[in-house]
Each structure stands twice: as C-alpha cells, then as structure tokens.
Amino acid sequence: MLTLESTSGGVEKLYTVGNSLVAISPKKHIRVWNWKKLNEGSRDSYVKADQMIYLSEDKLIWTHENNSERIVVTDIQQNKQYNSFPLAYDQICKLLGLSDNGRYAAAVIVNKTDNHDSPLDYIRLDRITTDLTALSVVATMEDNGFIVPQNVAISSDGKFIAIVGKKNDKGWLTVASTEMKDIIWSIVLEDCSDLREIVFSPDNKLIYTAGSGLNVYEFEISTTKRIQKRQIRGNRITQRERQHISALSISKDGRFLAAAAEPHSNIYIWRTGRNGVYKKINPGFIVLSGLAFSPDGSKLAVSGIISNKKIKIYKITHSGR
C-alpha cells in the first residue's frame, strides 16, 4: 500500500480526471498527482474559493469564497485568468461538477436566500462549454418546494447533467438533457431522506447515487428504471449512529463500483455486473471523504476528512484485470 501526503485540513473531494489524482481540502488546498508518477510528488495550490473543480491541463473553475456571484476559470496557480462568468445580482453558484474525462463541467445556479435553510425558488443547471468561453443554460426549476441541492455531475459525453439532494426530506434525483435543454425526469426516493453522492457509468447509460442509509441506487437514464439497489449489510451500529454513504466511485472501464459506508469507515467494492461484494476494506480513518479509482481500475485512492491522515492507495486488481 502506498500513502500520499494529504491536503491541509483533510480532504473534502478526491477524484480522478484523465491521468491525474486530485485532492481538495475544505480550506481549498489542492494537490494534483500524476497516477503514473505518484512517487514524484504533487502540484500544490491554495485558492480562496467557495466552490472549485480541477480540470485537465492545470485549469481550475471556481467561485471566490466571498463572491459566489461570479465563476472564474484560471490556471492552478491563479496567475492567468482564462474567463469570468458574472451571474445576476440575485443569483449565486451553489455547486460545480465535472465529467470524469475533464472535458465537461456543470454549474448549479440558485437564488440568494437569507439563510442556508431557506427554500430555493429558483434552480438552474448550466453547462460550461468545452472551450470554457460561455455558460449554457440547460434547464431551470422554479417553485420547487423545499429542495436542498447537494451534488451535481455531468456525463463524460456532456449530454446529461444530474443533480441530487433532498426534497421535502426525501432523497431527490433529477436528470437534464443538454441537447434537449430540459429536465427529462425527476424522482423522489421514499426510502431515503437525502442523496449526496452521484456518478455516471462510463458508457453514460446508468447513474449511481447514494446518501442517507446504506443503499446504493442504480438507475437507467433512458427509462428512469431502477436497475438495482445494493444494500450494505453487516455494518453494525448503535441507535444513535447515523448510517450514510460518504463517497462513491466507479472505475473508468465500468467494472468496479466502490462506496464508503459510515459509521465505521468501511469501503465496499462490487463488480458492477454481480451482486456480491468483491472486496471490503477498512483503511482506519475516522470519517471517509473520498474514493478514486486509477485510470486502469487497478488501484483505489482513499481519503479521510481528518487532516493528519494520509491518502492511501490500495491495489484492487493486477493491471486492471
């Protein structure tokens, strides 16, 4: 097992984009490694950001920690600004999402509210064009009831944007088509109070999502059909402990799906075409915050939210087989 130096303040996001492993801390310290040269160290930067994603070719898309009314595109060291997208005076960027190949990015734009718990009257899904020159409106949702967006993802072909969260205290998933520029379906899960994690399958036919409880839901995009509900069993808890999935990741070849289950910080790995757990790992972290497969699917990077812990790299298979 290989270990890497964590970002300052722990890891909030961990993911693979292209051949890069990316870690971002709650304080927006970013480290980027080349998966093929993990022992050679990382590129580091500190960004005064609220929302932030790292693209390939050392580019960042982010919003300033004191001004989410503007989305900017810069290099990783913020020495060069490629573009800037101002929003309307009553709007802010709530979330940013990235496709696993780093070609497409999505933004969730919402109305300003007096406090974090206020209902959102307006939610807009935007795609940032591949040349990073414009925000393209995909779909809007108004008069939504009590919706709290938690995460957003965009497919690797740029055709779909998916947003998850909770609606009236139930897990909520909505999918939009960037070609039709509209919502194509939306669903509320009665057996889940909140969805926070979401990933597309590499062929862009399926969506995997999870949150409260210990279920990982699998949906077919074209039909909205729930293909499978993977239930994590044997994660014993007390009555006071809250069960949830804190991270999801799928390998680039689509063969492996990994989920981090809390409490007890266990990682469960499945072969996507089978029901049984392929491998279970306990990395010894207090709270797991991120999972990321290597580009060939042979390794899994694991991070925790506690700042003094390392990022651990586990071998899953031999050369992705």
Secondary structure as GFF3:
##gff-version 3
##sequence-region A 1 321
A	DSSP	beta_strand	2	4	.	.	.	ID=ss1
A	DSSP	beta_strand	13	17	.	.	.	ID=ss2
A	DSSP	beta_strand	20	24	.	.	.	ID=ss3
A	DSSP	beta_strand	29	34	.	.	.	ID=ss4
A	DSSP	three_ten_helix	35	40	.	.	.	ID=ss5
A	DSSP	beta_strand	43	46	.	.	.	ID=ss6
A	DSSP	beta_strand	49	54	.	.	.	ID=ss7
A	DSSP	beta_strand	59	64	.	.	.	ID=ss8
A	DSSP	beta_strand	67	75	.	.	.	ID=ss9
A	DSSP	beta_strand	81	86	.	.	.	ID=ss10
A	DSSP	beta_strand	91	98	.	.	.	ID=ss11
A	DSSP	beta_strand	105	111	.	.	.	ID=ss12
A	DSSP	beta_strand	122	128	.	.	.	ID=ss13
A	DSSP	beta_strand	135	142	.	.	.	ID=ss14
A	DSSP	beta_strand	147	154	.	.	.	ID=ss15
A	DSSP	beta_strand	160	167	.	.	.	ID=ss16
A	DSSP	beta_strand	170	177	.	.	.	ID=ss17
A	DSSP	beta_strand	182	189	.	.	.	ID=ss18
A	DSSP	beta_strand	195	200	.	.	.	ID=ss19
A	DSSP	beta_strand	206	211	.	.	.	ID=ss20
A	DSSP	beta_strand	215	220	.	.	.	ID=ss21
A	DSSP	beta_strand	226	231	.	.	.	ID=ss22
A	DSSP	beta_strand	244	250	.	.	.	ID=ss23
A	DSSP	beta_strand	256	262	.	.	.	ID=ss24
A	DSSP	beta_strand	266	271	.	.	.	ID=ss25
A	DSSP	beta_strand	277	281	.	.	.	ID=ss26
A	DSSP	beta_strand	288	293	.	.	.	ID=ss27
A	DSSP	beta_strand	299	304	.	.	.	ID=ss28
A	DSSP	beta_strand	311	315	.	.	.	ID=ss29
###
